[in-house]
Amino acid sequence: MDIPGVLVCDPHGEPLREGRHALDLIGDAWGAGATWVAVPAERLHDDFFTLSSGVAGEFVQKFANYRLGLAVVGDISRHTATGSALRAWVAEADRGKQLWFVRDLDELAARLPVSQG
């Protein structure tokens, strides 16, 4: 699915875990003129979903610094089932404008402002 203004990350490849991975995605998004990056949940290393690891915080902060939105696309229930802190963080993020957790690209497209999606 092609969504205007959204760079959709390839679901295949090395797990995304480090700040350099976030910067690579940000560079790709800028090159494509995108304002959002959609990352398949399966591409994110499990550490992303362990809040105490700091991986998610580093990723999200880099996207915020560059004023790009980050959408985690797919089923993350195996991660949210293990802890209330992650569930609360996901719920809070979904109320914001910077980081969303969505089931699929259709849900992402529906959430984007009309002028973008």
C-alpha positions in Angstrom: 0.0 0.0 0.0 1.3 3.4 -0.9 0.4 6.2 1.4 1.4 9.8 0.4 3.9 11.2 2.8 4.7 7.9 4.5 7.9 5.9 4.0 7.0 2.2 4.5 10.0 0.3 5.9 10.8 -3.1 4.3 9.5 -5.9 6.6 12.7 -7.9 5.8 16.2 -7.1 7.0 18.2 -6.8 10.2 16.3 -6.1 13.4 16.2 -2.3 14.1 17.7 -1.8 17.5 20.2 1.1 17.6 20.1 4.8 17.2 21.9 4.5 13.9 19.0 2.5 12.6 16.6 5.3 13.5 18.8 7.8 11.7 19.0 5.6 8.6 15.2 5.6 8.5 15.0 9.3 9.1 17.5 9.9 6.2 15.4 7.7 3.9 12.3 9.5 4.9 13.8 12.9 4.2 15.1 11.7 0.9 11.6 10.5 0.0 9.9 13.7 1.2 8.0 11.7 3.9 6.7 13.0 7.2 6.0 9.6 8.7 7.8 6.3 8.7 5.9 3.1 9.0 8.0 0.3 10.6 6.6 -3.3 10.7 6.6 -4.5 14.3 8.5 -7.6 13.3 11.5 -5.4 12.2 11.9 -4.0 15.7 14.2 -5.8 18.0 12.5 -7.2 21.1 14.5 -4.7 23.1 12.4 -1.9 21.6 9.4 -3.4 23.5 11.4 -3.6 26.8 11.1 -0.1 28.0 13.9 -0.4 30.5 16.3 -1.1 27.7 16.0 2.5 26.5 15.8 1.4 22.8 12.3 2.7 22.2 13.1 6.0 24.0 16.1 6.6 21.8 14.2 5.8 18.6 11.2 7.9 19.4 13.4 10.9 20.5 15.4 10.8 17.3 12.1 10.9 15.3 10.8 13.8 17.5 14.1 15.7 17.0 13.6 15.6 13.3 9.8 16.2 13.5 8.9 12.9 11.8 6.1 10.6 12.9 6.8 7.0 13.6 4.2 4.3 13.2 4.8 0.8 14.5 2.6 -1.4 12.2 1.4 -4.8 13.2 0.5 -7.0 16.1 2.5 -6.3 19.3 0.2 -8.2 21.6 2.9 -10.7 22.6 4.9 -7.7 24.0 2.0 -5.9 25.6 0.8 -9.1 27.3 3.9 -9.2 29.4 3.7 -5.9 31.1 1.4 -3.0 32.1 4.1 -0.4 31.6 4.3 -1.1 27.8 0.5 -1.2 27.5 0.3 2.2 29.2 3.0 3.7 27.0 1.3 2.4 23.8 -2.0 3.8 24.9 -0.4 7.2 25.7 1.5 7.2 22.4 -1.6 6.5 20.4 -3.3 9.6 21.9 -0.4 11.8 20.6 0.8 13.0 17.2 4.3 11.6 17.1 4.2 7.8 17.7 1.4 5.5 16.8 0.9 1.7 17.1 -1.5 0.6 14.4 -2.8 -2.8 13.2 -2.0 -2.2 9.5 -1.3 0.5 6.9 -5.1 1.1 6.4 -5.4 2.1 10.0 -2.4 4.4 9.6 -3.8 6.0 6.5 -7.1 6.6 8.2 -5.4 8.4 11.2 -3.3 10.7 9.1 -4.5 14.3 8.5 -6.6 14.7 5.4 -3.9 17.0 3.9 -1.4 14.2 4.2 -3.1 10.9 3.6 
